[in-house]
Amino acid sequence: MFLFYTILLFHLLHTKVENSLCRIMGDSNYPLFSKNGDVSIGGIFAIHRKETLPSFEFMQKPQPLSCSSVNLRDFRLAQTMIFAVEEINRSKSLLPNVSIGYKIYDTCGSRLSTMTAIMGLMNGQDFSTEDRCNGQSRLHAIIGESESSATIVLSRTTGPFRIPVISHSSSCECLSNKKDYPSFFRTISSDYHMSRALVYIVKHLDWSWVGAVNSDNDYGNNGMAIFLKAAHEEGICVEYSVKFYRTEPEKLKKVVDTINKGTAKVIVAFVSFVEMGLLIDQLSIQNITGIQMIGVEPWITANTYITSNSFRAMGGSLGFATKYIYIEGFAEYVMTPFWNTAFPCSESDRNHSHYELICSRYEDLLALKNDNKDVNEHRYSSNVYKAVYAVAHSLHGLLNCKEQEGCEKGLTIQPQQVVKALKNINFTIKSGDSVWFDNTGSVVALYEVVNWQKDSDGSFQFKSVGFYDAMMPPYKNLRLNTKNIVWAGGQLEKPRSVCSESCAPGTRKAAQKGRPVCCYDCIPCAEGEISNETDSINCKQCPGEYWSNTERNRCVIKAVEFLSFSEVMGIVLVIFSLFGAGLTVLVAVLFYSKKDTPIVKANNSELSFLLLFSLTLCFLCSLTFIGQPTKWSCMLRHTAFGITFVLCISCVLGKTIVVLMAFKATLPGSNVMKWFGPVQQRLSVFAFTLIQVLICVLWLTISPPFPYKNMKYYKEKIILECNLGNTIGFWAVLGYIGLLAALCFLLAFLARKLPDNFNEAKFITFSMLIFCAVWITFIPAYVSSPGKFTVAVEIFAILSSSFGLLVSIFAPKCFIILLKPEQNTKQHVMGKTTCSL
C-alpha cells in the first residue's frame, strides 16, 4: 500500500512540473551571433580574453559582465562554425530541405560566463505563455569549448540532459571517460596520444634530460601526468616539473627562475594558449635564450606569439599541431559575406539610435573586418568545420533525409538520439579527410610536427618537418626530417640535453646517489670484464679463455704462456744444457783417450763411462721441459728426468760401494771383492734403474702427466703447463732419487777417510752434498714459482745437480790428466797420503 501511494505522489509531482509554465530567472543572456532554423546548434567560444567584473556592493542589482581584448583565434572559430552552417544550408544533398540555426555565445575566457552561456543555450531567451517545462532542450548539439577545463564544466552541466557536446580543441584525456561524459565528442585526438608523441620525439632526438612546464588546469595536469609516466617508462629523466595558472604571477616567476637555473636544455611545455603567452613574455623580459621548447597544439602554431621579440627566446621551437586542412571558400567568406549577413551590426548602424544599446558589444570586432592575414593559419578551424558537419550528418540520418525527397521535418529529434547517431557516423569532407569517432568519442591522432623558423626576408613561419600517426606501430609512428629543423638559437646542429654524458664502451653506468637515473658516473669495467655498448648498465665477464683488452670493450683470447725456445730465459737454459752435455762428452772423450792410464783405471772406468753417459742424458733431458707442452712431451720430460737421474745416482752409488769394497779387500783373509765384481756392479745399476722405470710405468699407466691450461694463477693469461696427473707418482719418482742420493751420500761419507792419494769417496761425498742441497731447495722454489718459472726452476735444479756431479767427480781427474800428468802414475795413485775432506 505504501509503495502505491509513493508512486502516485511521484506521478502527481511529475504532472505538475510538466504543466508548469517556464520563466527566466534574472535577465536573459543573448548570444553574440545567432540565426533561427529548423534545427539548432549551439556554439561556445572565448571570443574575448578578459572579463571585467562589476562592483559587488549588494546595494543594487549587479551590472552585466563586460569583456575586452579580442581573441582572434576563437573569433575565427566562430566564423568557421557560421560558414559551415551556411554551407550546409545551401547543400542539396545534406539536410536538403532543413535549415540549421545557431546560437554562439562568448565566454570571455571565464568559468562564470561559461555557466551563463550554457544556461542561455539550454533554456533560450523568450518564452510564450503556452511554453511548458518538459525537461527537454530545444538544442540538438553544442560546439565548444576551446579549453578542457571549460569543456568539463560544459559537459557536466549538459550531461544529465544528454545534449551532445563536440569540442574542437579540448584534448584532456580525462574527457575520454564515457561514464562521466557520456555525451561528449571531439574532433581532436586525446592528450594521451599527444603526451606519448612528446615522449617519442624526445626519445627520437636522444634527449634524456628535460624540464617540464604545464598549465595548472585539467588540460595541463592530466597531459603532464601521462607524459611523466610515459617518459619514466622510456628512460627519460625530468629535471623538474613545474606548473602555473594564468592568474598566478608569482608562480609564473618561480617557473621562469626554475627554467633559468636548470641544466636541462630541452623544455616540454604542456601549456594552454593563454598561459603560454604569459610564459613567453617572461622569457623574453628576462632574456632567457638557448632553450629548446617542445610544444603542444594550443600554442605551437599561434601567429600572435611568433614575433621578433619572442623569437629570441622561442625560435626553433618544435611541437605537434593538428593536421592543417584548407577550407575552400572560407577566406572569401570572412572578407565580405560574413560581415554582410551573419554579423549583427555594421558601420551603417552607427547613425541609428539603438547602436549604443545593442551594438556596443561588437565594436572591437568591427576592427577585424578587413583583417584576413591569418584566416588560413588557424588549424582548429577544420575541427570546428568537422564538428558542424558531424552534427549535420547525424541529423540527416535521424530525419530520414533523401536527396530527391528531402527530410521528414515533422519528426521530433531528442538530443540523446543525436548522441547515438554521432557514435555511428563515418563521412568524408571536401578535403578528403574521413570523420568518425572511436569508443571514447575522439578522432584518430594525426599530428604535424612544426618548427618555428625565420625566413631570409625576416618573416616567420611554422614549417612542417614531420608527422605523427597514432595508427602506426610504436616507434614507427613518428617521422621526422631533422635536416630541415632549425634548432634553438638558430643553430643547425641539434642541441644536447643530458644530465650525464654517455658512457663509452668499456665503462658502465653507476647511479649518483639521490639523483635521477639519467644522472650517473661512468665507471671503467674491472679487469676481465667488458662492455661493448654505449651506456651499458653492467659489465660482462669474459669467458674462461678470454680476457678484456686495454679499452675493456672486447674480449680477446688470453695470452698463452710457457717456457719457449725463442725467449731469453729459454735460450739461456738451452745454452747451459747443451754446454753441459758437450762438456760431458769432452770429458768422456778425454777419459777414453786416457783409458789405459792409472787414474782412469783406478776409478772404475766402466762405471765412469756409464756415469758420463747418464750425465749427458741428464743435461739433454732438460730440453724436454722447454717448448709448448704436449701430451707426449709431458710424459717424456718427467719420466726421462726420473730415469736418467736414477741411472746417474746408481752409477755414483756403485762407485761408492766399489771404493768401500776395495779397501775392505785389502784386509787379511777378506774375499769381499768377489761379491761385488763388475757383473754385480752392472746388475746393481740395472736393478736400481729398473725400480725407477717400474715407478714411471705405473705412474704413466694410472694417471700420466698431461698438458693443462692453468687459469687460476694469472687472470689475464693462461699458463700452459704439464699437469702431474697423479702427484703421488711424481713425488715417488723424486723420493726414490732422494733415497738413492741419501744412501750414496751416507756411504761416501763413511769412506771419506780411507787411505789413498786419490780417494774418490771424498769427491762423491761433495757431489752428493751439492745434489741434495739443490733438490732440497728445489721443493719450496718449485711449489711457489708461478707459471713458466716453475719449469725454469726444475730445469735449473737438473742442470745445477748435473754440473755438481760432473765437476765434483771428474774435475780433479781431468786436472791431473791435463795439467799434472806426472801424478798419473800407479805409485802416486797407490800412495799412502791421507787427505781429509
C-alpha positions, 0 to 999 in steps of 0.5 A: 500500500505504501509503495502505491501511494509513493508512486502516485505522489511521484506521478502527481509531482511529475504532472505538475512540473510538466504543466508548469509554465517556464520563466527566466530567472534574472535577465536573459543572456543573448548570444553574440551571433545567432540565426533561427532554423529548423534545427539548432546548434549551439556554439561556445567560444572565448571570443574575448580574453578578459572579463571585467567584473562589476562592483559587488556592493549588494546595494543594487542589482549587479551590472552585466559582465563586460569583456575586452581584448579580442581573441582572434583565434576563437573569433575565427572559430566562430566564423568557421562554425557560421560558414559551415552552417551556411554551407550546409544550408545551401547543400542539396544533398545534406539536410536538403530541405532543413535549415540549421540555426545557431546560437554562439555565445562568448565566454570571455575566457571565464568559468562564470560566463561559461555557466551563463552561456550554457544556461542561455543555450539550454533554456533560450531567451523568450518564452510564450505563455503556452511554453511548458517545462518538459525537461527537454532542450530545444538544442540538438548539439553544442560546439565548444569549448576551446579549453578542457577545463571549460569543456568539463564544466560544459559537459557536466552541466549538459550531461544529465540532459544528454545534449551532445557536446563536440569540442574542437580543441579540448584534448584532456584525456580525462574527457575520454571517460564515457561514464562521466561524459557520456555525451561528449565528442571531439574532433581532436585526438586525446592528450594521451596520444599527444603526451606519448608523441612528446615522449617519442620525439624526445626519445627520437632526438636522444634527449634524456634530460628535460624540464617540464612546464604545464598549465595548472588546469585539467588540460595541463595536469592530466597531459603532464601526468601521462607524459611523466609516466610515459617518459619514466617508462622510456628512460627519460629523466625530468629535471623538474616539473613545474606548473602555473595558472594564468592568474598566478604571477608569482608562480609564473616567476618561480617557473621562469627562475626554475627554467633559468637555473636548470641544466636541462636544455630541452623544455616540454611545455604542456601549456594552454594558449593563454598561459603560454603567452604569459610564459613567453613574455617572461622569457623574453623580459628576462632574456632567457635564450638557448632553450629548446621548447617542445610544444603542444597544439594550443600554442605551437602554431599561434601567429600572435606569439611568433614575433621578433621579440619572442623569437629570441627566446622561442625560435626553433621551437618544435611541437605537434599541431593538428593536421592543417586542412584548407577550407575552400571558400572560407577566406572569401567568406570572412572578407565580405559575406560574413560581415554582410549577413551573419554579423549583427551590426555594421558601420551603417548602424552607427547613425541609428539610435539603438547602436549604443544599446545593442551594438556596443558589444561588437565594436572591437570586432568591427576592427577585424573586418578587413583583417584576413592575414591569418584566416588560413593559419588557424588549424582548429578551424577544420575541427570546428568545420568537422564538428558542424558537419558531424552534427549535420550528418547525424541529423540527416540520418535521424530525419530520414533525409533523401536527396530527391525527397528531402527530410521528414521535418515533422519528426521530433529529434531528442538530443540523446538520439543525436548522441547515438547517431554521432557514435555511428557516423563515418563521412568524408569532407571536401578535403578528403579527410574521413570523420568518425569517432572511436569508443571514447568519442575522439578522432584518430591522432594525426599530428604535424610536427612544426618548427618555428623558423625565420625566413631570409626576408625576416618573416616567420613561419611554422614549417612542417618537418614531420608527422605523427600517426597514432595508427602506426606501430610504436616507434614507427609512428613518428617521422621526422626530417631533422635536416630541415629543423632549425634548432634553438638559437638558430643553430643547425646542429641539434642541441644536447640535453643530458644530465650525464654524458654517455658512457663509452664502451668499456665503462658502465653506468653507476647511479649518483646517489639521490639523483635521477637515473639519467644522472650517473658516473661512468665507471671503467669495467674491472679487469676481465670484464667488458662492455661493448655498448654505449651506456651499458648498465653492467659489465660482462665477464669474459669467458674462461679463455678470454680476457678484456683488452686495454679499452675493456670493450672486447674480449680477446683470447688470453695470452698463452704462456710457457717456457719457449725456445725463442725467449731469453730465459729459454735460450739461456737454459738451452745454452747451459744444457747443451754446454753441459752435455758437450762438456760431458762428452769432452770429458768422456772423450778425454777419459777414453783417450786416457783409458789405459792410464792409472787414474782412469783405471783406478776409478772404475772406468766402466762405471765412469763411462756409464756415469758420463753417459747418464750425465749427458742424458741428464743435461739433454733431458732438460730440453724436454721441459722447454717448448709448448707442452704436449701430451707426449712431451709431458710424459717424456720430460718427467719420466726421462728426468726420473730415469736418467737421474736414477741411472746417474745416482746408481752409477755414483752409488756403485762407485761408492760401494766399489771404493768401500769394497776395495779397501775392505779387500785389502784386509787379511783373509777378506774375499769381499771383492768377489761379491761385488765384481763388475757383473754385480756392479752392472746388475746393481745399476740395472736393478736400481734403474729398473725400480725407477722405470717400474715407478714411471710405468705405473705412474704413466699407466694410472694417471700420466702427466698431461698438458693443462691450461692453468687459469687460476694463477694469472687472470689475464693469461693462461699458463700452459703447463704439464699437469702431474696427473697423479702427484703421488707418482711424481713425488715417488719418482723424486723420493726414490732419487732422494733415497738413492742420493741419501744412501750414496751420500751416507756411504761416501761419507763413511769412506771419506777417510780411507787411505789413498792419494786419490780417494774418490769417496771424498769427491762423491761425498761433495757431489752428493752434498751439492745434489741434495742441497739443490733438490732440497731447495728445489721443493719450496722454489718449485711449489711457489714459482708461478707459471713458466718459472716453475719449469725454469726452476726444475730445469735449473735444479737438473742442470745445477745437480748435473754440473755438481756431479760432473765437476765434483767427480771428474774435475780433479781427474781431468786436472791431473790428466791435463795439467799434472800428468806426472801424478798419473802414475800407479805409485802416486795413485797407490800412495799412502797420503791421507787427505781429509775432506 
